[in-house]
Amino acid sequence: MHIGFIGLGRMGWLMAANLAKAGVPLTVWNRSRSKSVALVEHYPEVHIAEDPAQIAQDCDLVFTMIADDEAARAVYFGQESGLIAPLNRRAKAWVEMSTISPALSLEIASLAASHNVIYVDAPVSGSLNAAEAGELVFMVGTSAGLSPEIHTSLALMGKSVCQMGEAGSGHAAKLLINSVIHSQNQIVGEILALAASCNIDRAALMTLLGDSAAGSPMIRFRTPLYLGENDEVTFALSLAKKDMQLAQDLADSRGHRFAQISTNLDQLKSAEAVGFGEKDMAAIAQFIAGSQLGNQ
């Protein structure tokens, strides 16, 4: 079983590294070749494909993790070099792990079926630390079930697989989970701004929050970022906005309007508009604090 992995962002790189570490025959491709080269420097047995089409030609099972719908369309649907392009394909199974719209997921599923390729959507939940430790959670949507090969590969990268339903339901579930995460991110920013006006020690508050019933792995992982103790970007605010836009679009497509989703999206749009887009999503706290100062 030769596996292909497309998309070596920080999360994808760590996931591919876990496959390589386990000795899985692996070929990778990324739009920025330097990330593929960096993986090969750590794991010399890994091969680098020239384009996504080569992945489809050389690999039995393909995993993909791309930034957004636009990038996914470019990588998958390119007429000459895209993942769908080769007629002499070897790949017979495709696991899509990006955070993309359920509508695009269904489009991919239909196209995969037309090429007799088994399609599984399996986006992930977890921090970079969880990715490195192989403790991610997969939200799976498939009409075909998981083959032993797919299940074994997922087990090398994660700790659990949650079956959500048919194709597209995994991507929908990811938007729902991320809506909760981004809502937590929003309220942490708000309570930190309120704490400052109440002369409450922010570090003590975050310790209390992490130990309380309201704490979560996301909050504990990002506490140094909320407190400004480092400026590492683990998940860009612009990607958080993208997630919430997809969640809003999903709600709109079903005739719903939810206050929390709309509020989070509006705040993230405002923060991105004034230059916070490339900062970690925890920078929403800086944005909110600045907004409150401006209102005084």
C-alpha positions as CSV (number, residue, x, y, z in Angstrom):
1,M,0.0,0.0,0.0
2,H,1.6,3.2,-1.2
3,I,0.0,6.4,0.3
4,G,-0.1,9.9,-1.2
5,F,-0.4,13.0,1.0
6,I,-1.3,16.3,-0.5
7,G,-1.1,19.5,1.6
8,L,1.7,20.0,4.0
9,G,0.5,22.9,6.1
10,R,1.6,22.7,9.8
11,M,-1.1,20.2,10.6
12,G,-0.7,18.2,7.4
13,W,3.1,18.1,7.8
14,L,2.8,16.5,11.2
15,M,0.2,14.0,10.1
16,A,2.3,13.0,7.1
17,A,5.3,12.7,9.4
18,N,3.5,10.2,11.6
19,L,2.8,8.1,8.5
20,A,6.5,8.3,7.5
21,K,7.6,7.5,11.0
22,A,5.6,4.3,10.9
23,G,7.4,3.2,7.8
24,V,4.5,3.7,5.4
25,P,5.6,4.1,1.8
26,L,4.7,7.7,1.2
27,T,4.7,10.3,-1.7
28,V,3.8,13.9,-0.9
29,W,3.0,17.1,-2.7
30,N,2.5,20.7,-1.6
31,R,2.1,23.9,-3.5
32,S,5.2,25.2,-1.7
33,R,7.8,22.5,-2.5
34,S,10.0,23.6,0.4
35,K,7.6,22.0,2.9
36,S,7.9,18.7,1.0
37,V,11.7,19.0,1.0
38,A,11.7,19.7,4.8
39,L,9.7,16.4,5.3
40,V,12.2,14.4,3.2
41,E,15.1,15.9,5.2
42,H,13.5,14.2,8.3
43,Y,12.4,11.1,6.5
44,P,14.6,10.3,3.4
45,E,12.4,7.4,2.3
46,V,9.6,9.9,1.4
47,H,9.1,10.7,-2.3
48,I,8.1,14.1,-3.7
49,A,5.6,14.2,-6.5
50,E,5.8,16.8,-9.3
51,D,2.1,17.5,-9.2
52,P,-1.1,16.1,-7.8
53,A,-1.7,14.0,-10.9
54,Q,1.5,12.0,-10.1
55,I,0.0,11.2,-6.7
56,A,-3.1,9.7,-8.4
57,Q,-0.9,7.7,-10.7
58,D,1.6,6.4,-8.2
59,C,-0.4,5.9,-5.0
60,D,-3.1,3.5,-3.9
61,L,-4.6,5.7,-1.2
62,V,-4.6,9.5,-1.2
63,F,-5.0,11.9,1.8
64,T,-5.6,15.6,1.1
65,M,-5.5,18.5,3.5
66,I,-5.9,21.9,1.7
67,A,-6.6,25.4,3.1
68,D,-9.9,26.3,1.6
69,D,-12.4,25.7,-1.3
70,E,-10.5,27.8,-3.8
71,A,-7.2,26.1,-3.2
72,A,-8.9,22.7,-3.2
73,R,-10.5,23.3,-6.6
74,A,-7.2,24.4,-8.1
75,V,-5.4,21.3,-6.7
76,Y,-8.1,18.7,-7.5
77,F,-9.7,19.9,-10.7
78,G,-6.7,21.2,-12.7
79,Q,-7.1,19.9,-16.3
80,E,-3.6,18.6,-16.8
81,S,-2.0,18.4,-13.3
82,G,-4.9,18.1,-10.9
83,L,-5.6,15.1,-8.7
84,I,-8.6,14.1,-10.8
85,A,-6.8,14.5,-14.2
86,P,-5.0,11.1,-14.8
87,L,-7.0,8.5,-16.7
88,N,-4.3,5.9,-15.9
89,R,-4.8,6.3,-12.1
90,R,-3.7,3.9,-9.5
91,A,-5.4,5.5,-6.6
92,K,-8.7,3.8,-5.7
93,A,-9.5,5.6,-2.4
94,W,-9.4,9.3,-1.4
95,V,-9.7,10.7,2.1
96,E,-10.4,14.4,2.1
97,M,-9.4,16.0,5.4
98,S,-9.6,19.8,4.7
99,T,-12.0,22.2,6.2
100,I,-14.1,22.9,3.1
101,S,-17.8,23.4,2.4
102,P,-20.1,20.4,2.4
103,A,-21.3,21.4,-1.0
104,L,-17.8,21.0,-2.5
105,S,-17.3,17.8,-0.6
106,L,-20.4,16.4,-2.3
107,E,-19.1,17.6,-5.7
108,I,-15.9,15.8,-5.0
109,A,-17.7,12.7,-3.9
110,S,-19.7,12.6,-7.2
111,L,-16.6,13.2,-9.3
112,A,-14.7,10.5,-7.4
113,A,-17.5,8.0,-8.0
114,S,-17.4,8.7,-11.7
115,H,-13.7,7.6,-11.7
116,N,-14.6,4.5,-9.5
117,V,-12.7,6.0,-6.6
118,I,-13.9,5.5,-3.0
119,Y,-14.4,8.9,-1.4
120,V,-14.3,9.6,2.4
121,D,-14.4,13.0,4.0
122,A,-12.5,12.9,7.3
123,P,-11.6,16.4,8.6
124,V,-9.8,16.5,11.9
125,S,-10.2,18.1,15.3
126,G,-7.2,18.8,17.5
127,S,-4.3,21.0,18.2
128,L,-0.8,20.9,16.6
129,N,0.3,19.1,19.7
130,A,-2.4,16.5,19.1
131,A,-1.3,16.1,15.5
132,E,2.3,15.6,16.5
133,A,1.3,13.0,19.1
134,G,-1.1,11.2,16.7
135,E,-4.1,12.0,18.8
136,L,-6.4,13.8,16.4
137,V,-10.1,13.0,16.1
138,F,-11.5,12.3,12.7
139,M,-15.1,13.2,11.7
140,V,-16.0,10.8,8.9
141,G,-18.6,10.9,6.2
142,T,-18.8,8.1,3.7
143,S,-21.3,6.1,1.7
144,A,-18.9,3.2,1.3
145,G,-17.5,2.6,4.8
146,L,-13.9,2.5,5.8
147,S,-11.5,-0.1,4.4
148,P,-9.0,-1.7,6.7
149,E,-6.2,0.2,4.9
150,I,-7.9,3.6,5.5
151,H,-8.7,2.7,9.1
152,T,-5.1,1.6,9.8
153,S,-3.8,4.9,8.3
154,L,-6.1,7.0,10.3
155,A,-5.1,5.2,13.5
156,L,-1.5,6.3,12.8
157,M,-2.5,9.9,12.8
158,G,-5.4,10.0,15.3
159,K,-6.9,8.5,18.4
160,S,-10.5,8.1,17.3
161,V,-12.9,8.0,14.3
162,C,-16.4,9.4,14.6
163,Q,-18.8,8.3,11.9
164,M,-21.1,11.2,11.0
165,G,-23.1,9.8,8.1
166,E,-22.8,9.7,4.3
167,A,-20.3,11.7,2.2
168,G,-20.3,15.4,3.1
169,S,-21.4,14.9,6.7
170,G,-17.9,14.9,8.0
171,H,-17.2,18.3,6.5
172,A,-20.5,19.6,7.9
173,A,-19.6,18.2,11.4
174,K,-16.2,19.9,11.2
175,L,-17.9,23.3,10.7
176,L,-20.2,22.7,13.7
177,I,-17.3,21.7,16.0
178,N,-15.2,24.7,14.8
179,S,-18.1,27.0,15.4
180,V,-17.9,26.0,19.1
181,I,-14.2,26.5,19.1
182,H,-14.4,29.9,17.6
183,S,-17.2,30.9,20.0
184,Q,-14.9,30.0,22.8
185,N,-12.2,32.1,21.3
186,Q,-14.6,35.0,21.0
187,I,-15.8,34.8,24.7
188,V,-12.2,34.5,26.0
189,G,-11.3,37.7,24.2
190,E,-14.3,39.4,25.8
191,I,-13.8,38.2,29.4
192,L,-10.1,39.3,29.2
193,A,-11.2,42.8,28.2
194,L,-13.7,42.8,31.0
195,A,-11.1,41.4,33.5
196,A,-8.8,44.3,32.7
197,S,-11.4,46.8,33.6
198,C,-12.1,44.9,36.8
199,N,-8.4,44.9,37.8
200,I,-8.4,41.1,37.7
201,D,-5.1,39.4,37.0
202,R,-5.4,38.0,33.5
203,A,-3.0,35.2,34.0
204,A,-4.7,34.1,37.1
205,L,-8.1,34.3,35.3
206,M,-6.8,32.0,32.5
207,T,-5.5,29.5,35.0
208,L,-8.8,29.5,36.7
209,L,-10.6,29.1,33.4
210,G,-8.4,26.2,32.4
211,D,-9.1,24.4,35.6
212,S,-12.8,25.1,35.7
213,A,-15.8,23.3,34.2
214,A,-15.7,25.9,31.4
215,G,-12.1,25.0,30.4
216,S,-11.2,23.1,27.3
217,P,-8.1,21.8,25.6
218,M,-8.3,24.7,23.1
219,I,-8.3,27.3,25.8
220,R,-5.5,25.7,27.7
221,F,-3.4,25.3,24.6
222,R,-3.9,28.9,23.6
223,T,-3.5,30.5,27.0
224,P,0.1,31.8,26.3
225,L,-1.3,33.3,23.1
226,Y,-4.2,35.0,24.8
227,L,-1.8,36.5,27.4
228,G,0.7,37.7,24.7
229,E,3.5,35.5,26.0
230,N,4.3,34.5,22.5
231,D,3.1,35.4,19.0
232,E,3.2,32.0,17.4
233,V,0.5,31.5,14.7
234,T,-1.0,28.0,15.3
235,F,-4.3,28.8,13.5
236,A,-4.6,32.1,11.6
237,L,-7.5,34.4,12.3
238,S,-8.2,34.5,8.6
239,L,-8.8,30.8,8.6
240,A,-11.2,31.2,11.6
241,K,-13.1,33.7,9.6
242,K,-13.2,31.3,6.7
243,D,-14.6,28.6,8.9
244,M,-17.3,30.8,10.3
245,Q,-18.2,32.0,6.8
246,L,-18.7,28.4,5.7
247,A,-20.8,27.8,8.8
248,Q,-22.9,30.8,8.0
249,D,-23.3,29.6,4.4
250,L,-24.3,26.2,5.6
251,A,-26.9,27.7,7.9
252,D,-28.2,30.0,5.1
253,S,-28.5,27.1,2.7
254,R,-30.9,25.4,5.1
255,G,-32.9,28.6,5.9
256,H,-31.4,29.2,9.3
257,R,-30.0,32.3,11.0
258,F,-28.1,31.8,14.2
259,A,-27.0,34.7,16.4
260,Q,-23.8,33.2,17.7
261,I,-22.5,32.2,14.3
262,S,-23.4,35.6,12.8
263,T,-21.8,37.5,15.7
264,N,-18.6,35.5,15.6
265,L,-18.3,36.0,11.8
266,D,-18.9,39.7,12.1
267,Q,-16.2,40.1,14.7
268,L,-13.6,38.0,12.8
269,K,-14.3,40.0,9.6
270,S,-13.8,43.3,11.5
271,A,-10.5,42.0,13.1
272,E,-9.2,40.8,9.7
273,A,-10.1,44.2,8.1
274,V,-7.8,46.0,10.5
275,G,-4.8,43.7,10.1
276,F,-5.3,40.8,12.4
277,G,-5.9,38.2,9.7
278,E,-2.4,36.7,9.7
279,K,-2.1,36.6,13.5
280,D,-3.2,33.6,15.5
281,M,-7.0,33.5,16.1
282,A,-6.2,34.2,19.8
283,A,-5.5,37.8,18.6
284,I,-9.2,38.3,18.7
285,A,-8.5,39.2,22.3
286,Q,-6.2,42.0,21.2
287,F,-8.8,43.2,18.7
288,I,-11.6,43.3,21.3
289,A,-9.4,45.0,23.9
290,G,-8.5,47.7,21.4
291,S,-12.1,48.1,20.3
292,Q,-13.2,48.6,24.0
293,L,-10.5,51.2,24.5
294,G,-11.7,53.0,21.5
295,N,-15.2,53.1,22.9
296,Q,-14.2,54.7,26.1
